[in-house]
Amino acid sequence: MLRALAVDDERPSLEELLYLLNADPRIGTAEGAGDATEALRRINRALESGPGGPEAIDVVFLDIQMPGLDGLDLARLLTGFAQPPLVVFVTAHEDFAVQAFDLKAVDYVLKPVRKERLAEAIRRAVELTGSAPRIPVHEPDPDHIPVELGGVTRFVAVDDITHVEAQGDYARLHTDRGSHLVRIPLSTLEERWRSRGFVRIHRRHLVALRHVGELRLDAGTVSVVVGGEELQVSRRHARELRDLLMRRP
């Protein structure tokens, strides 16, 4: 049973989040704090109490944009503690996702918060605290990948993805209609989509062979044009990529 602290300066949002947390059977207790300063005082008491103490907190559900000390500032402070609680960011802004995961956040949940999405964040926190056995997650349709935008889950066809860019613990999926950020490491997507024609060309990029329009050689450097964008190919991947493109149907 997780002991949770929810932090949000907007009272309605805080009350809604506490309601959803208390409705989840994996949450033992859920407290609220109206700003990051109040939350920091509460977390200090928890750390003084110790992991098994009566004041302990396992996970903080943290808004980002707050007056004074914001959520990212608080998360940075927590990284300096020996045994800080886990952090799940709950925000209306998707622009801070990369910074959030650089701070080792467990998850990044967009407002308005959906019960199912919050449940997934709680599942991740439970696994990391060892509070319960792992709950199996069923793979979605292999032809599509779920992405979140403004609290709405959309399913992007894998065949529409031209290339993938590593961004910390995230990967940015590029299509002809835009890009989407997902919390999946590039190495995981490389392994998962190898059989679908995705090839690593650089430590930061995967490309879909079907979408490669040009292979360019210039003064010893190799690049490809994919989705209207020119991407550099590292030397270690250049030969394999060229061979694959030559054999492409």
C-alpha positions in Angstrom: 0.0 0.0 0.0 1.6 3.2 -1.2 1.7 6.3 1.0 1.1 9.3 -1.4 1.4 13.1 -1.3 -0.4 15.1 -4.0 0.9 18.6 -4.6 -1.1 21.2 -6.6 -1.7 24.9 -6.1 -5.2 24.7 -7.7 -7.6 23.4 -5.1 -10.1 21.8 -7.5 -7.3 19.9 -9.3 -5.8 18.8 -5.9 -9.1 17.5 -4.7 -9.8 15.6 -7.9 -6.4 14.0 -7.8 -6.8 13.0 -4.1 -10.2 11.6 -4.9 -8.7 9.4 -7.7 -5.8 8.4 -5.5 -8.0 7.3 -2.6 -10.2 5.3 -5.0 -7.2 3.1 -6.0 -6.8 0.1 -3.8 -3.0 0.3 -4.0 -3.0 3.6 -2.2 -3.0 3.3 1.5 -3.0 7.0 2.4 -3.1 10.2 0.3 -2.4 13.6 1.6 -2.5 17.0 -0.1 -0.3 20.1 -0.2 -1.2 23.4 -1.8 2.3 24.4 -2.9 5.9 23.0 -3.2 7.1 24.7 0.0 4.4 23.0 2.1 5.2 19.8 0.3 8.9 20.1 1.1 8.1 20.5 4.8 5.9 17.4 4.7 8.6 15.4 2.9 11.2 16.5 5.4 9.1 15.1 8.2 8.7 11.9 6.2 12.5 11.5 5.7 13.1 12.2 9.4 10.5 9.5 10.2 12.3 6.9 8.1 11.0 4.5 5.4 8.9 2.5 7.9 7.9 5.5 10.1 4.4 6.9 10.6 5.2 10.0 8.5 6.7 8.1 5.6 5.8 9.0 2.0 6.5 6.6 -0.9 5.5 8.7 -3.9 4.8 12.4 -4.6 2.2 13.3 -7.3 3.6 16.7 -8.3 2.2 19.5 -10.4 4.9 21.5 -12.3 3.7 25.1 -12.7 3.2 26.6 -9.3 4.0 30.0 -7.8 7.3 30.3 -6.1 9.0 27.0 -5.9 7.7 25.0 -8.9 7.5 21.2 -9.3 10.8 20.8 -11.2 12.6 22.8 -8.5 11.2 20.6 -5.8 12.1 17.4 -7.8 15.7 18.7 -8.1 15.9 19.3 -4.4 14.7 15.8 -3.7 17.5 14.3 -5.8 19.9 15.5 -3.1 18.3 13.4 -0.4 19.6 9.9 0.4 16.2 8.2 0.2 13.7 10.5 -1.5 10.2 9.5 -2.4 9.3 8.6 -6.0 8.0 11.4 -8.1 5.1 11.3 -10.6 4.5 14.6 -12.4 0.9 15.5 -13.0 0.6 18.6 -15.3 -1.4 20.2 -18.0 1.9 20.9 -20.0 3.7 18.3 -22.0 6.6 20.6 -22.7 8.5 19.6 -19.6 8.6 15.8 -20.2 12.2 15.5 -21.0 13.3 17.6 -18.0 11.0 15.5 -15.8 12.6 12.2 -16.8 16.1 13.7 -16.5 15.1 14.1 -12.9 14.2 10.3 -12.7 10.5 10.8 -12.6 8.5 7.6 -12.5 5.8 8.9 -14.9 4.4 12.0 -16.5 0.6 12.2 -16.4 -1.2 14.9 -18.4 -4.3 16.8 -17.1 -7.2 16.3 -17.2 -6.2 13.2 -15.3 -7.9 10.0 -16.4 -8.4 7.2 -13.9 -6.8 4.6 -16.2 -3.8 6.7 -16.9 -3.3 7.4 -13.2 -3.6 3.7 -12.5 -0.7 3.1 -14.8 1.5 5.6 -12.9 0.5 4.0 -9.6 1.4 0.6 -11.1 4.9 1.8 -12.0 5.4 3.3 -8.5 4.2 0.1 -6.8 6.8 -1.9 -8.9 9.6 0.4 -7.9 8.8 0.3 -4.2 8.4 -3.5 -4.2 5.0 -3.0 -2.5 3.2 -5.6 -4.6 4.0 -8.3 -7.2 4.4 -7.1 -10.8 1.1 -6.6 -12.6 1.4 -7.9 -16.2 0.9 -5.4 -18.9 -0.6 -6.7 -22.2 1.1 -5.4 -25.3 -1.1 -3.2 -27.5 -1.8 -3.9 -31.1 1.7 -4.4 -32.6 0.7 -2.3 -35.7 0.0 0.8 -33.5 1.6 2.5 -30.6 -0.4 4.6 -28.1 0.7 8.2 -27.6 -0.8 10.8 -25.3 -1.6 14.4 -26.2 -3.6 16.7 -24.0 -5.0 13.8 -21.9 -6.2 12.0 -25.0 -4.6 8.6 -26.0 -4.2 8.2 -29.7 -2.9 5.2 -31.7 -0.2 5.9 -34.3 0.3 3.4 -37.0 3.9 2.1 -36.9 4.0 2.1 -40.7 3.4 5.9 -40.6 6.5 6.5 -38.5 9.4 7.8 -40.6 12.1 7.9 -37.9 12.6 7.9 -34.1 14.7 10.3 -32.1 16.1 9.5 -28.6 15.3 12.2 -26.0 16.6 10.9 -22.6 14.2 8.2 -21.3 11.8 9.3 -24.0 11.6 8.7 -27.8 10.1 11.1 -30.2 8.2 9.4 -33.0 8.2 11.4 -36.3 5.5 11.0 -38.9 4.5 13.1 -41.9 1.8 14.8 -39.8 3.9 15.7 -36.8 5.7 14.1 -33.9 4.8 12.4 -30.6 6.8 11.8 -27.4 6.6 8.4 -25.7 8.2 7.1 -22.6 10.1 4.2 -24.3 13.9 4.0 -24.7 15.2 4.0 -28.2 16.9 0.7 -27.6 13.6 -0.9 -26.8 12.0 0.4 -30.0 15.0 -0.8 -32.0 14.6 -4.3 -30.7 10.8 -4.3 -31.0 10.6 -2.9 -34.6 13.7 -4.4 -36.2 11.5 -7.0 -38.0 9.4 -4.1 -39.3 12.3 -2.5 -41.1 13.6 0.0 -38.5 17.3 0.4 -38.5 19.7 2.2 -36.1 21.7 4.8 -38.0 23.1 6.7 -35.1 23.0 6.6 -31.3 20.1 9.0 -31.4 18.2 7.8 -34.5 16.2 4.9 -35.9 14.9 5.1 -39.4 12.2 3.2 -41.2 13.8 1.8 -44.4 10.5 2.2 -46.3 10.6 6.0 -45.7 14.2 6.6 -46.7 14.2 8.8 -49.9 17.9 9.4 -50.4 21.3 8.1 -49.3 23.9 10.9 -49.6 27.7 10.6 -49.6 29.6 13.8 -49.1 33.4 14.1 -48.3 33.4 10.8 -46.4 30.2 11.5 -44.4 26.9 9.6 -45.0 23.4 10.9 -44.4 19.9 9.9 -45.3 16.8 11.9 -46.2 13.7 10.6 -44.4 10.4 12.3 -43.9 11.9 15.5 -45.5 14.7 15.6 -42.9 18.4 14.9 -43.5 19.9 12.7 -40.7 23.5 11.9 -40.2 24.6 8.2 -40.3 27.4 7.2 -38.0 30.4 5.3 -39.5 29.7 2.1 -37.7 26.2 1.9 -39.1 26.9 3.2 -42.7 27.8 -0.1 -44.4 24.9 -2.0 -42.9 22.4 0.7 -43.8 23.7 0.9 -47.4 23.5 -2.9 -47.8 20.0 -3.0 -46.4 18.8 -0.2 -48.7 20.3 -1.9 -51.8 18.4 -5.1 -50.9 15.2 -3.2 -50.2 12.3 -4.4 -52.3 
